[in-house]
Amino acid sequence: MTEKTAVTPAGHTTPPARFSHGVRKGNILQVAGQVGFLPAQEGRAPVVAGPALREQTLQTLANVRAVLEAGGATWEDVLMLRVYLTDTAHFAEFNEIWDDFFAGLKEAPAARTTVYVGLPAGLLVEIDALAVLG
């Protein structure tokens, strides 16, 4: 039986509860919801990339990518992405940022679900991913 392995990229902040940034079992990698925190710095509380949707989204995507890479995956391996936005007014801007970010993807884009949620103060977006390797 294949073991389940936690995936934690170097520089990621410590989760606020007992969960992994990612979990790999066999050829499946689930990336936990990532937010726009900058890489961790010793002795400092997590810092958000900035107050704007663009900076938070780009940092969030960088954090998702870091977990994917630490688990042996790339964007090409991702089947599903779930996006959590705090404001319905951000949808159009988010889609523009998204389209620019994934413009160079060679394969069919991953499926995506977008929902609106409450996140801790100052956070505008959270993204998780499911990848299948090989």
Phi, psi and omega per residue, in radians:
M1 nan 2.406 -3.126
T2 -1.297 2.352 3.124
E3 -1.438 2.657 3.065
K4 -1.569 2.292 -3.081
T5 -2.179 2.296 3.058
A6 -1.266 2.496 3.117
V7 -2.112 2.054 3.129
T8 -2.317 1.925 3.112
P9 -1.184 2.592 3.033
A10 -1.051 2.408 3.079
G11 1.563 -0.107 3.110
H12 -1.328 2.562 3.090
T13 -1.218 2.752 3.098
T14 -1.297 2.291 3.119
P15 -1.030 2.665 -3.103
P16 -1.322 -0.112 3.121
A17 -2.553 -3.090 -3.068
R18 -1.461 1.497 3.024
F19 -2.637 2.876 -3.118
S20 -1.699 2.627 3.043
H21 -1.133 -0.562 3.081
G22 -2.701 2.760 3.082
V23 -2.394 2.277 3.091
R24 -2.022 2.341 3.033
K25 -2.404 2.003 -3.054
G26 1.075 -2.219 -3.129
N27 -1.719 0.256 3.130
I28 -1.865 2.292 3.097
L29 -2.203 2.100 3.055
Q30 -1.853 2.141 3.083
V31 -1.667 2.171 3.086
A32 -1.154 2.813 3.097
G33 -0.944 2.186 3.121
Q34 -1.935 2.575 3.094
V35 -2.125 -3.112 -3.030
G36 -1.460 0.672 3.063
F37 -1.312 2.392 3.018
L38 -1.222 2.817 3.100
P39 -0.912 2.508 -3.084
A40 -1.106 2.542 3.031
Q41 -2.185 2.291 -3.089
E42 -0.825 2.198 3.047
G43 1.392 0.035 -3.134
R44 -1.963 2.512 3.043
A45 -1.163 2.720 3.107
P46 -0.971 2.462 -3.128
V47 -2.073 2.259 3.120
V48 -1.361 2.495 -3.075
A49 -0.961 -0.515 3.127
G50 2.909 3.042 -3.071
P51 -1.430 -0.282 -3.040
A52 -1.570 2.669 3.141
L53 -1.029 -0.753 -3.092
R54 -1.030 -0.898 -3.102
E55 -1.142 -0.672 3.122
Q56 -1.199 -0.701 3.139
T57 -1.133 -0.800 -3.132
L58 -1.109 -0.682 3.100
Q59 -1.212 -0.678 3.097
T60 -1.058 -0.804 3.099
L61 -1.098 -0.644 3.071
A62 -1.118 -0.661 3.131
N63 -1.219 -0.688 3.055
V64 -1.083 -0.804 -3.140
R65 -1.043 -0.693 3.137
A66 -1.069 -0.705 3.108
V67 -1.206 -0.753 3.082
L68 -0.968 -0.876 -3.099
E69 -1.127 -0.697 3.113
A70 -1.119 -0.459 3.117
G71 -1.645 0.072 3.099
G72 1.513 0.335 -3.091
A73 -2.055 2.947 3.029
T74 -2.302 3.091 3.075
W75 -1.037 -0.532 -3.136
E76 -1.129 -0.396 -3.136
D77 -1.517 -0.167 -3.049
V78 -1.382 2.230 3.087
L79 -1.703 -0.586 -3.016
M80 -2.497 2.369 3.019
L81 -2.197 2.405 3.056
R82 -2.039 2.267 -3.100
V83 -1.998 2.343 3.122
Y84 -2.102 1.981 3.115
L85 -1.901 2.618 3.140
T86 -1.618 -0.205 -3.027
D87 -2.467 2.123 3.135
T88 -1.068 -0.435 3.125
A89 -1.200 -0.238 -3.129
H90 -1.517 -0.112 -2.994
F91 -1.018 -0.868 -3.101
A92 -1.116 -0.803 3.121
E93 -1.093 -0.735 3.124
F94 -1.037 -0.780 -3.138
N95 -1.079 -0.633 3.081
E96 -1.122 -0.810 3.116
I97 -1.058 -0.795 -3.137
W98 -1.029 -0.882 -3.111
D99 -1.069 -0.725 3.087
D100 -1.097 -0.756 -3.088
F101 -1.115 -0.742 -3.058
F102 -1.691 0.209 -3.084
A103 -1.005 -0.584 -3.077
G104 -1.584 0.082 -3.125
L105 -1.091 2.247 -3.062
K106 -1.413 -0.643 -3.095
E107 -1.629 3.105 3.087
A108 -1.009 2.440 3.125
P109 -1.138 2.690 3.092
A110 -1.137 2.745 2.979
A111 -1.193 2.709 -3.123
R112 -2.540 2.446 2.997
T113 -2.105 2.411 3.085
T114 -2.161 2.246 3.095
V115 -2.280 2.859 3.141
Y116 -1.931 2.308 -3.002
V117 -2.488 3.017 2.936
G118 -1.712 2.290 3.070
L119 -2.103 2.875 3.086
P120 -0.944 2.658 -3.083
A121 -0.835 2.316 3.078
G122 1.589 -0.285 3.137
L123 -1.621 2.304 -3.073
L124 -1.893 -0.370 -3.020
V125 -2.617 2.548 3.016
E126 -2.418 2.503 -3.117
I127 -2.413 2.379 2.973
D128 -2.153 2.931 -3.046
A129 -2.574 2.643 3.022
L130 -2.154 2.147 -3.136
A131 -2.142 2.556 3.030
V132 -2.122 2.112 -3.079
L133 -1.626 2.645 3.035
G134 1.316 nan nan
